[in-house]
Amino acid sequence: MNTERSIHLTWFKSTHSGDEGGECVEVAVDRAAIRVRDSKELSGPQLAFTRDAWSGFVAAVGRDRSY
């Protein structure tokens, strides 16, 4: 994990996120990493994951439907 920031990123939320202003995360993709941030703190910290780590995370979430 890395907290380095990129300057020009296009952030998006899941299509399952509503417009109620609840707790959401946003994701952006750049050449080096998949980046994640809190949608309520746009200038706050970001997490950066390698593509392999992100793929593993998404696959694990897809398998675990107990949430």
OpenMM code with the backbone's topology and positions (N, CA, C; nanometers):
from openmm import Vec3, app, unit

residues = "MET ASN THR GLU ARG SER ILE HIS LEU THR TRP PHE LYS SER THR HIS SER GLY ASP GLU GLY GLY GLU CYS VAL GLU VAL ALA VAL ASP ARG ALA ALA ILE ARG VAL ARG ASP SER LYS GLU LEU SER GLY PRO GLN LEU ALA PHE THR ARG ASP ALA TRP SER GLY PHE VAL ALA ALA VAL GLY ARG ASP ARG SER TYR".split()
positions = [
    Vec3(0.0826, -0.1169, 0.0000),
    Vec3(0.0000, 0.0000, 0.0000),
    Vec3(0.0877, 0.1242, 0.0000),
    Vec3(0.0383, 0.2273, -0.0626),
    Vec3(0.1143, 0.3493, -0.0815),
    Vec3(0.0172, 0.4662, -0.0719),
    Vec3(0.0616, 0.5793, -0.0181),
    Vec3(-0.0271, 0.6952, -0.0076),
    Vec3(0.0154, 0.8085, -0.0996),
    Vec3(0.1034, 0.7822, -0.1944),
    Vec3(0.1482, 0.8833, -0.2897),
    Vec3(0.0305, 0.9304, -0.3755),
    Vec3(0.0257, 1.0609, -0.4074),
    Vec3(-0.0866, 1.1159, -0.4827),
    Vec3(-0.0499, 1.1452, -0.6273),
    Vec3(-0.1465, 1.1297, -0.7138),
    Vec3(-0.1326, 1.1715, -0.8521),
    Vec3(-0.2103, 1.3002, -0.8707),
    Vec3(-0.1710, 1.3807, -0.9678),
    Vec3(-0.2335, 1.5113, -0.9870),
    Vec3(-0.3650, 1.5029, -1.0628),
    Vec3(-0.3679, 1.4364, -1.1753),
    Vec3(-0.4865, 1.4341, -1.2612),
    Vec3(-0.5491, 1.2950, -1.2619),
    Vec3(-0.6500, 1.2766, -1.1782),
    Vec3(-0.7181, 1.1480, -1.1700),
    Vec3(-0.8670, 1.1669, -1.1946),
    Vec3(-0.9295, 1.0681, -1.2544),
    Vec3(-1.0739, 1.0667, -1.2717),
    Vec3(-1.1301, 0.9689, -1.1692),
    Vec3(-1.2035, 1.0206, -1.0725),
    Vec3(-1.2574, 0.9403, -0.9640),
    Vec3(-1.3985, 0.8957, -0.9962),
    Vec3(-1.4352, 0.7747, -0.9507),
    Vec3(-1.5714, 0.7266, -0.9687),
    Vec3(-1.6144, 0.6441, -0.8479),
    Vec3(-1.7460, 0.6381, -0.8286),
    Vec3(-1.8055, 0.5571, -0.7230),
    Vec3(-1.8764, 0.4389, -0.7875),
    Vec3(-1.9047, 0.3402, -0.7087),
    Vec3(-1.9792, 0.2249, -0.7556),
    Vec3(-2.1162, 0.2671, -0.8062),
    Vec3(-2.1662, 0.1951, -0.9033),
    Vec3(-2.3027, 0.2210, -0.9507),
    Vec3(-2.4046, 0.1848, -0.8432),
    Vec3(-2.3627, 0.1126, -0.7409),
    Vec3(-2.4510, 0.0782, -0.6296),
    Vec3(-2.4591, 0.1901, -0.5268),
    Vec3(-2.3749, 0.2931, -0.5378),
    Vec3(-2.3774, 0.4054, -0.4446),
    Vec3(-2.4942, 0.4965, -0.4774),
    Vec3(-2.5626, 0.5405, -0.3765),
    Vec3(-2.6744, 0.6325, -0.3959),
    Vec3(-2.6290, 0.7767, -0.3856),
    Vec3(-2.7229, 0.8684, -0.3937),
    Vec3(-2.6931, 1.0114, -0.3825),
    Vec3(-2.7270, 1.0654, -0.2447),
    Vec3(-2.7425, 0.9782, -0.1468),
    Vec3(-2.7824, 1.0200, -0.0137),
    Vec3(-2.6690, 1.0839, 0.0657),
    Vec3(-2.5464, 1.0788, 0.0157),
    Vec3(-2.4332, 1.1373, 0.0870),
    Vec3(-2.3802, 1.0498, 0.1981),
    Vec3(-2.4052, 0.9215, 0.1909),
    Vec3(-2.3595, 0.8288, 0.2933),
    Vec3(-2.2117, 0.7997, 0.2824),
    Vec3(-2.1718, 0.6939, 0.3459),
    Vec3(-2.0311, 0.6569, 0.3476),
    Vec3(-1.9959, 0.5818, 0.2200),
    Vec3(-1.9119, 0.6412, 0.1378),
    Vec3(-1.8700, 0.5811, 0.0115),
    Vec3(-1.7203, 0.5994, -0.0074),
    Vec3(-1.6658, 0.5170, -0.0896),
    Vec3(-1.5286, 0.5367, -0.1338),
    Vec3(-1.5316, 0.5616, -0.2839),
    Vec3(-1.4301, 0.6283, -0.3319),
    Vec3(-1.4136, 0.6523, -0.4746),
    Vec3(-1.2853, 0.5866, -0.5195),
    Vec3(-1.2827, 0.5480, -0.6458),
    Vec3(-1.1681, 0.4775, -0.7028),
    Vec3(-1.1212, 0.5513, -0.8266),
    Vec3(-0.9905, 0.5568, -0.8463),
    Vec3(-0.9306, 0.6134, -0.9675),
    Vec3(-0.8187, 0.5203, -1.0120),
    Vec3(-0.7944, 0.5173, -1.1413),
    Vec3(-0.6913, 0.4307, -1.1975),
    Vec3(-0.5884, 0.5182, -1.2673),
    Vec3(-0.4619, 0.4945, -1.2369),
    Vec3(-0.3554, 0.5597, -1.3138),
    Vec3(-0.2578, 0.4534, -1.3601),
    Vec3(-0.1518, 0.4926, -1.4249),
    Vec3(-0.0575, 0.3929, -1.4803),
    Vec3(0.0096, 0.3105, -1.3730),
    Vec3(0.0270, 0.3675, -1.2542),
    Vec3(0.1026, 0.2989, -1.1497),
    Vec3(0.0163, 0.2200, -1.0520),
    Vec3(-0.1103, 0.2605, -1.0332),
    Vec3(-0.1864, 0.2008, -0.9232),
    Vec3(-0.3359, 0.2225, -0.9383),
    Vec3(-0.4093, 0.1508, -0.8534),
    Vec3(-0.5513, 0.1730, -0.8321),
    Vec3(-0.5587, 0.2526, -0.7026),
    Vec3(-0.6242, 0.3664, -0.7050),
    Vec3(-0.6273, 0.4554, -0.5890),
    Vec3(-0.7674, 0.4606, -0.5301),
    Vec3(-0.7743, 0.4719, -0.3964),
    Vec3(-0.9008, 0.4728, -0.3253),
    Vec3(-0.8987, 0.5894, -0.2260),
    Vec3(-1.0144, 0.6604, -0.2155),
    Vec3(-1.0259, 0.7687, -0.1186),
    Vec3(-1.1672, 0.7726, -0.0625),
    Vec3(-1.1839, 0.8430, 0.0474),
    Vec3(-1.3137, 0.8662, 0.1099),
    Vec3(-1.3854, 0.9741, 0.0310),
    Vec3(-1.5081, 0.9482, -0.0121),
    Vec3(-1.5802, 1.0455, -0.0944),
    Vec3(-1.6171, 1.1721, -0.0178),
    Vec3(-1.6134, 1.1672, 0.1157),
    Vec3(-1.6446, 1.2856, 0.1953),
    Vec3(-1.5217, 1.3721, 0.2217),
    Vec3(-1.4025, 1.3212, 0.1953),
    Vec3(-1.2782, 1.3946, 0.2198),
    Vec3(-1.1942, 1.3918, 0.0927),
    Vec3(-1.2362, 1.4684, -0.0055),
    Vec3(-1.1732, 1.4638, -0.1372),
    Vec3(-1.0253, 1.5008, -0.1351),
    Vec3(-0.9854, 1.5873, -0.0440),
    Vec3(-0.8432, 1.6241, -0.0369),
    Vec3(-0.7713, 1.5464, 0.0722),
    Vec3(-0.8392, 1.4476, 0.1300),
    Vec3(-0.7795, 1.3658, 0.2351),
    Vec3(-0.6846, 1.2615, 0.1794),
    Vec3(-0.6427, 1.1701, 0.2640),
    Vec3(-0.5468, 1.0672, 0.2214),
    Vec3(-0.6057, 0.9725, 0.1182),
    Vec3(-0.5166, 0.9144, 0.0428),
    Vec3(-0.5525, 0.8146, -0.0582),
    Vec3(-0.4711, 0.6892, -0.0328),
    Vec3(-0.5301, 0.5761, -0.0642),
    Vec3(-0.4571, 0.4506, -0.0639),
    Vec3(-0.4273, 0.4137, -0.2083),
    Vec3(-0.3129, 0.3546, -0.2322),
    Vec3(-0.2751, 0.3115, -0.3667),
    Vec3(-0.2393, 0.1639, -0.3618),
    Vec3(-0.3006, 0.0867, -0.4513),
    Vec3(-0.2797, -0.0572, -0.4574),
    Vec3(-0.2217, -0.0950, -0.5932),
    Vec3(-0.1362, -0.1957, -0.5954),
    Vec3(-0.0906, -0.2479, -0.7243),
    Vec3(-0.2104, -0.3107, -0.7941),
    Vec3(-0.2009, -0.3280, -0.9238),
    Vec3(-0.3111, -0.3902, -0.9981),
    Vec3(-0.3361, -0.5332, -0.9500),
    Vec3(-0.2304, -0.6072, -0.9190),
    Vec3(-0.2467, -0.7440, -0.8698),
    Vec3(-0.3176, -0.7455, -0.7343),
    Vec3(-0.2795, -0.6563, -0.6445),
    Vec3(-0.3431, -0.6507, -0.5126),
    Vec3(-0.4907, -0.6128, -0.5264),
    Vec3(-0.5214, -0.5160, -0.6116),
    Vec3(-0.6600, -0.4736, -0.6322),
    Vec3(-0.7431, -0.5880, -0.6926),
    Vec3(-0.6884, -0.6571, -0.7906),
    Vec3(-0.7595, -0.7697, -0.8520),
    Vec3(-0.7913, -0.8774, -0.7493),
    Vec3(-0.6951, -0.9061, -0.6627),
    Vec3(-0.7172, -1.0039, -0.5567),
    Vec3(-0.8256, -0.9597, -0.4602),
    Vec3(-0.8250, -0.8322, -0.4241),
    Vec3(-0.9261, -0.7771, -0.3340),
    Vec3(-1.0658, -0.7886, -0.3962),
    Vec3(-1.0799, -0.7454, -0.5206),
    Vec3(-1.2098, -0.7492, -0.5885),
    Vec3(-1.2592, -0.8934, -0.6019),
    Vec3(-1.1710, -0.9852, -0.6338),
    Vec3(-1.2095, -1.1255, -0.6465),
    Vec3(-1.2569, -1.1804, -0.5107),
    Vec3(-1.1874, -1.1459, -0.4039),
    Vec3(-1.2258, -1.1932, -0.2695),
    Vec3(-1.3603, -1.1357, -0.2285),
    Vec3(-1.3846, -1.0099, -0.2555),
    Vec3(-1.5132, -0.9486, -0.2222),
    Vec3(-1.6248, -1.0149, -0.3013),
    Vec3(-1.5985, -1.0444, -0.4268),
    Vec3(-1.6984, -1.1106, -0.5102),
    Vec3(-1.7359, -1.2491, -0.4596),
    Vec3(-1.6409, -1.3178, -0.3983),
    Vec3(-1.6677, -1.4522, -0.3441),
    Vec3(-1.7416, -1.4467, -0.2110),
    Vec3(-1.7177, -1.3414, -0.1321),
    Vec3(-1.7749, -1.3303, 0.0026),
    Vec3(-1.9006, -1.2445, -0.0034),
    Vec3(-2.0142, -1.3082, -0.0166),
    Vec3(-2.1419, -1.2359, -0.0248),
    Vec3(-2.2145, -1.2324, 0.1099),
    Vec3(-2.1393, -1.2461, 0.2206),
    Vec3(-2.2025, -1.2482, 0.3534),
    Vec3(-2.2261, -1.1092, 0.4104),
    Vec3(-2.1923, -1.0041, 0.3366),
    Vec3(-2.2074, -0.8681, 0.3897),
    Vec3(-2.3419, -0.8127, 0.3665),
] * unit.nanometer
topology = app.Topology()
chain = topology.addChain("A")
for resn in residues:
    res = topology.addResidue(resn, chain)
    for name in ("N", "CA", "C"):
        topology.addAtom(name, app.Element.getBySymbol(name[0]), res)
